[in-house]
Amino acid sequence: MDGRKLTIHEALVAEIERQAETNRKELDLVALAVAIDHALGGDGVMPGDEVDEGKTPAELNAANDV
């Protein structure tokens, strides 16, 4: 298995194990997608959650936007 598929596999296994600990009756497919996204370098934020870019108010101005 190549590295990308291994990363996806590991993310799926970890998230399914995490969900199994909550005794859910169904898999949360959105959480699985977010876990894969995070494993592949995405933000790993659930839809609707606030994204924290780690910027302070002083860093939030048009002069330093890239």
C-alpha positions as CSV (number, residue, x, y, z in Angstrom):
1,M,0.0,0.0,0.0
2,D,1.4,3.4,-0.9
3,G,1.9,6.1,1.7
4,R,-1.3,8.1,0.9
5,K,-3.5,5.0,1.2
6,L,-1.8,4.0,4.4
7,T,-2.4,7.4,5.9
8,I,-6.1,7.1,4.9
9,H,-6.3,3.6,6.4
10,E,-4.7,4.7,9.6
11,A,-7.1,7.7,9.9
12,L,-10.1,5.4,9.3
13,V,-9.0,2.9,11.8
14,A,-8.3,5.5,14.5
15,E,-11.7,7.3,13.9
16,I,-13.7,4.1,13.9
17,E,-12.0,3.0,17.1
18,R,-12.8,6.4,18.6
19,Q,-16.4,6.2,17.6
20,A,-16.7,2.6,18.9
21,E,-15.8,3.9,22.4
22,T,-18.9,6.1,22.3
23,N,-21.2,3.1,21.8
24,R,-22.8,4.8,18.8
25,K,-25.1,2.6,16.7
26,E,-24.1,4.2,13.4
27,L,-20.8,5.5,12.1
28,D,-20.5,9.3,11.8
29,L,-19.4,9.5,8.1
30,V,-18.8,13.2,8.4
31,A,-16.4,12.6,11.3
32,L,-14.6,10.0,9.1
33,A,-14.3,12.4,6.3
34,V,-12.9,15.1,8.6
35,A,-10.4,12.6,10.1
36,I,-9.2,11.7,6.6
37,D,-9.0,15.4,5.6
38,H,-6.9,16.1,8.7
39,A,-4.6,13.1,8.0
40,L,-4.0,14.5,4.5
41,G,-3.1,17.9,5.8
42,G,-6.5,19.6,5.9
43,D,-7.9,21.7,8.8
44,G,-9.7,18.7,10.4
45,V,-12.6,21.0,11.4
46,M,-16.1,19.6,11.5
47,P,-18.6,21.5,9.3
48,G,-20.1,24.4,11.2
49,D,-17.2,24.6,13.8
50,E,-15.1,27.7,14.0
51,V,-11.7,27.5,12.2
52,D,-8.9,28.8,14.4
53,E,-6.1,30.0,12.2
54,G,-4.0,31.0,15.2
55,K,-3.8,34.7,14.3
56,T,-3.9,37.4,16.8
57,P,-6.0,40.6,16.2
58,A,-2.7,42.5,15.3
59,E,-2.1,39.9,12.6
60,L,-5.6,40.3,11.1
61,N,-5.2,43.2,8.7
62,A,-5.2,43.7,4.9
63,A,-1.5,44.8,4.9
64,N,-0.2,41.3,5.7
65,D,-2.7,39.2,3.8
66,V,-1.1,36.7,1.4
